[in-house]
Amino acid sequence: MHKSIINLISVKKELEIKSKNQNVKIIAVSKTFPINELLPLIEYGHEHFGENKVQEAIIKWSDLKAKKENIKLHLIGKLQSNKVKQAVKTFDYIHSVDNIKLANKIALEQKRINRCLKLFIQINIGNEKQKNGIMPEALNNFYNKCVNQLKLDIVGLMCLPPQTGKVKKYFNEMLELKNSVGLKELSMGMSSDYIEAIEFGASFIRIGSKIFGNRD
Ligand SMILES: *Cc1c(COP(=O)(O)O)cnc(C)c1O
């Protein structure tokens, strides 16, 4: 068996034991890995894959997705507004909705080609200058605009918490924020902290190196 399958199974086993929510989705983050490294997991039947760059995703996934219609592709990286057209065509989920200009463009493009992606609002949960995301105190207003004015299908919140050893504090704040707006999903937790994330209600975890190995 390919190592990515063995690794995925071991993460699933761990979730069975440690997670209250038995419906946590594992997004296999395949950024930087070539197609031949992804094929075993696709053949195995895994459905959720994540990429952080639009261009890389189009090159790797356009043909694969046409052949395997069960695959759900997630954009987990920053989306520049000049890439919205390609992103709306290529992805099923966008986790990085973080400003109103972008939200507007997504809404327009979806209408134009008659698609409706599932979207996450990215939260800058640690108030970090170098990170993207809506500030927690601005969420309510932003969420209302996305849903009421733009009719976007916002399914949840996403974050990349500061790597300070206090991830639980940030995950807990995310859970409270999610509940405050009445959303269903939480996209949080990576290879290093997914066990902590599921403790605080993560429903989509984004696992790269733990499945595919270290990136160069
Ligand atoms: C790369 C990436 C991941 C996966 O990281 P690993 O540590 O390899 O599991 C998750 N989320 C985002 C936004 C990423 O860019």
The ligand as a MOL file (V3000), in Angstrom:
LIG
                    3D

  0  0  0     0  0            999 V3000
M  V30 BEGIN CTAB
M  V30 COUNTS 15 15 0 0 0
M  V30 BEGIN ATOM
M  V30 1 C -0.0420 23.6950 3.8080 0
M  V30 2 C -1.2950 23.9980 4.5410 0
M  V30 3 C -1.8730 23.0520 5.3880 0
M  V30 4 C -1.2740 21.6860 5.6720 0
M  V30 5 O -0.1050 21.8020 6.4200 0
M  V30 6 P 0.6290 20.5160 7.0510 0
M  V30 7 O 1.3700 21.0760 8.1950 0
M  V30 8 O 1.5230 19.9820 5.9810 0
M  V30 9 O -0.4070 19.5440 7.4560 0
M  V30 10 C -3.0650 23.4030 6.0040 0
M  V30 11 N -3.6550 24.6030 5.8160 0
M  V30 12 C -3.1070 25.5330 5.0000 0
M  V30 13 C -3.8080 26.8400 4.8370 0
M  V30 14 C -1.9220 25.2690 4.3400 0
M  V30 15 O -1.3870 26.2110 3.5420 0
M  V30 END ATOM
M  V30 BEGIN BOND
M  V30 1 1 1 2
M  V30 2 1 2 3
M  V30 3 2 2 14
M  V30 4 1 3 4
M  V30 5 2 3 10
M  V30 6 1 4 5
M  V30 7 1 5 6
M  V30 8 2 6 7
M  V30 9 1 6 8
M  V30 10 1 6 9
M  V30 11 1 10 11
M  V30 12 2 11 12
M  V30 13 1 12 13
M  V30 14 1 12 14
M  V30 15 1 14 15
M  V30 END BOND
M  V30 END CTAB
M  END
